[in-house]
Amino acid sequence: MTINPLTSKRALAIAAAGLMAAGLAACSSSSSSTTPTSTGTSSTATSSATTGTSTTTTGKTLVMESSPENSITDDFNPFVSTAAPQGMGATGLIYEPLYQFDLANPTVQYPWLATHYAWGNGGKAITFTIRQGVKWSNGTALTPADVAFTYNYIKKNTAINLAGLAITSVSTSGDDVTVNFATSQYTNLENIAGVAILPEAIWSSISSPATYTDANPIGTGPYVLGPFSSQGFTLDANPSYWQASMVKVPKVYFPVYTSNTGALSALFSGQIDWTGNYIPGLQKDFVDTNPADHHYWEAAGSSNALWPNLNTFPTNQLPVREAIDLAINRSVIGSEGESGLESALTNQSGITLPTYAAWSGPVASDTVPATGDVAKAKQVLEAAGYTMGSNGYFAKGGKTLALTLVDPASYTDYAQDDALIAQQLRAAGMDVTFDGLTVNAWNADVADGDFQLTLHWGSGGITPYNMVDNWLDDTLVSSTGATGDYERLKDPAIQSDLQALSGTATVATQTAALAPILKYIAANLPIIPTTTAADWFEYNSQNYTGWPTQANPYDSGQPSGTNNGPGTGSDEVVVLHLTPAS
């Protein structure tokens, strides 16, 4: 099962010109908080490593911004995805998982609270060896019993089982914890090993974890909660952290910005070290003002695609989908709609490249021109019996080839993409209009299948399984709506192929099982790939170095509370790589 991507964050655009912004949250003309400036004084923190030696950490406060918020409460519950601290990227610096994963280089895994894992029973069981010498921030030891409690806890409380883990039982033996499932889970490792581990002594008394306000979080991570106010909060270095020698950042500050305008002003003026948003004019307005320190890397986290409704005319017609695929100019969509920050995706299978290159095989060679081919698109429609009318649009059987493309108007990069796509398709003889909806209306319409064509991001992860499953798995559609397969594909052969893919354990076997699925997508176009979907990441290196880059992709760099799994994020991996700039 994949996490519902409708709840994932699609960074909304910040219009640099005049600092006008479309809101990431509800927009407001006011913004801002009292932020420790990046040029402020240094801080010193003393931490004790697992060996008992002390390490003095000296450096400036790191300022991080991930999500503008109207207001915040001191709730660090790792299983409440709507809690502001999680969206701001703080929770994953307090609570840790068994494994961390590099979404920019998905074959890379980092043993964390576990030192090893092994599959058993055909992928229906996974055994983790729990790391020794780890302490909770209150000084007590992490034990295998804490880990077993956590998995039993989410098994018992479905409201915090964010990834829908179908756990049947959990057992311990010495330092090992085994989690059992009813079906093979090879392709679900990220969601299993990415769960935030909880201290049993504290959470065992909490009967309603989904509504519990965690104002005094006790985790194993490198930071503990420091001063908290409505203007922002600080995380201080954890003196009990098991990797204390890795912590070179003594404090992380999370300011509250109630609009994009304030966040953008702070970034441009050097008050923010690390952020992750879609910013038009990024090169001119940010990088070029200080090329030595202002940088960005927008790794390809998944694939953007047009999702055609397969139950309505005309998108239920394969020739129409083929014409759309041929007519769109992906180069222009990437360079103008996405400000050059996302790349044209020309392989018809939609597999994200270069991220999933290890799984792509020969299927990725099935390509369309990046600039499109309008003449060939028209030929496809003519061969299918469509004729050009005096109005400049194709028709068949008395029906004009007309359709509406929908997306939230506030997703300004998508709105720009859609306007370009509509223009390109009209040039190919299809009467296409773009309708900008509210986010809530769009979420509802897509989930209910009440649309003709929409642009949507993909579901990323450490294998391509999450993405293709979310695109094609008809079990994600129910009478109450859809959490995937929004186009409403229903093909038993594809369901069988997805099941076979979920039972594969290695890159080689996954590549072989993935091949027929990718060939099906390229031939039938249940989704129509457009561009890569970026993991937005911008940073200022004046205070800290060691950030991930395309040359050193140890992480995607996108600041978020849920990059890594349910309840944790990979922000911690980045922070532990940072060292004070000389």
CORMO-V94870 format. One record per backbone hydrogen bond with DSSP energy under -0.5 kcal/mol. CO is the residue of the C=O (numbers start at 1). NH is the residue of the N-H. Records with the same first field share a line. If there is no record, write none. Layout:
CO: NH / NH
This chain:
4: 7
5: 8
8: 10
9: 11
13: 15 / 22
14: 16 / 280
16: 19
17: 20
20: 15
33: 35
37: 40
41: 61
43: 59
45: 47 / 57
47: 49 / 55
49: 52
53: 49
55: 47 / 57
56: 58
57: 45
59: 43
62: 64 / 253
63: 273 / 274
65: 276
73: 75
77: 80
79: 81
80: 83
83: 86 / 87
84: 88
85: 90 / 91
86: 89
90: 93
91: 94 / 95
93: 223
94: 221
96: 197
97: 113
98: 112 / 114
100: 110
101: 103
102: 105
105: 108
108: 102
109: 111
110: 100
113: 131
116: 129
118: 127
120: 123 / 124 / 125
121: 124
123: 185
124: 181
125: 120
126: 128 / 179
127: 118
128: 130 / 177
129: 115 / 116
134: 142
136: 139
140: 136
143: 146 / 147
144: 148
145: 149
146: 150
147: 151
148: 152
149: 153
150: 154
151: 155
152: 156
153: 157
156: 158
157: 160
158: 161
160: 162
161: 164
165: 167
166: 182
169: 180
171: 178
173: 176
175: 130
176: 173
177: 128
178: 171
179: 126
180: 168 / 169
185: 188
186: 189
188: 192
189: 193
190: 194
192: 195
193: 98 / 99
198: 200
199: 202 / 203
200: 204
202: 205
203: 206
205: 207
208: 211 / 212
212: 214
213: 215
214: 76
217: 219
219: 137
222: 238
224: 236
227: 234
229: 232
231: 256
232: 229
233: 254
234: 226
235: 252
236: 224
237: 239
238: 241
239: 48
240: 135
241: 244
242: 50
243: 246 / 247
244: 247
246: 248
248: 250
250: 237
251: 62
252: 235
253: 64 / 255
254: 233
255: 257
257: 69
259: 263
260: 264
261: 265
262: 266
263: 267
264: 268
265: 269
266: 271 / 272
267: 270
273: 540
274: 65
275: 538
277: 279
278: 14
279: 282
281: 285
282: 286 / 287
283: 288
286: 289 / 290
287: 290
290: 293 / 294
293: 295 / 541
295: 539
297: 299
299: 301 / 535
302: 533
304: 530
305: 456
306: 308 / 528
307: 454
308: 310
309: 312
312: 316
314: 317
316: 318
317: 320 / 321
318: 322
319: 323
320: 324
321: 325
322: 326
323: 327
324: 328
326: 373
328: 330
329: 333
330: 334
331: 335
332: 336 / 337
333: 338
334: 340 / 342
336: 339
338: 341
343: 532
344: 346
346: 368
347: 350
352: 356
354: 357
356: 359 / 360
357: 360 / 361
360: 363 / 364
361: 364
362: 365
363: 366
365: 367
366: 348
369: 372
370: 330 / 331
373: 377
374: 378
375: 379
376: 380
377: 381
378: 382
379: 383
380: 384
381: 386
382: 385
387: 395
389: 392
393: 389
394: 401
395: 387
396: 399
398: 400
399: 396
400: 402
401: 431
403: 433
404: 406 / 452 / 453
405: 435
406: 455
407: 437
408: 411
410: 412
411: 415
412: 416
413: 417
414: 418
415: 419
416: 420
417: 421
418: 422
419: 423
420: 424
421: 425
422: 426
423: 427
424: 428
425: 428 / 430
426: 429
429: 394
430: 432
431: 403
433: 405
434: 436
435: 407 / 437
437: 409 / 410
438: 442
439: 443
440: 444
441: 445
442: 446
443: 447
444: 448
445: 449 / 450
446: 449
447: 482
449: 451
452: 309
453: 406
454: 307
456: 305
458: 460
463: 466
464: 468
465: 469
466: 470
467: 471
468: 472
469: 473
470: 485
472: 474
473: 476
474: 477
476: 483
478: 481
481: 478
483: 5
485: 488
487: 310
491: 495
492: 496
493: 497
494: 498
495: 499
496: 500
497: 501
498: 502
499: 503
500: 503
501: 504
502: 186 / 187
506: 510
507: 511
508: 512
509: 513
510: 514
511: 515
512: 516
514: 517 / 518
515: 519
516: 520
517: 521
518: 522
519: 523
520: 524
521: 525
526: 308
527: 529
528: 306
530: 345
531: 304
532: 534
533: 301 / 302
534: 536
535: 299
537: 297
538: 275
539: 295 / 541
540: 543
543: 581
545: 579
552: 549 / 554
565: 567 / 568
566: 196
568: 564 / 565
569: 572
570: 573 / 574
571: 575
572: 576
574: 577 / 578
575: 578
579: 545
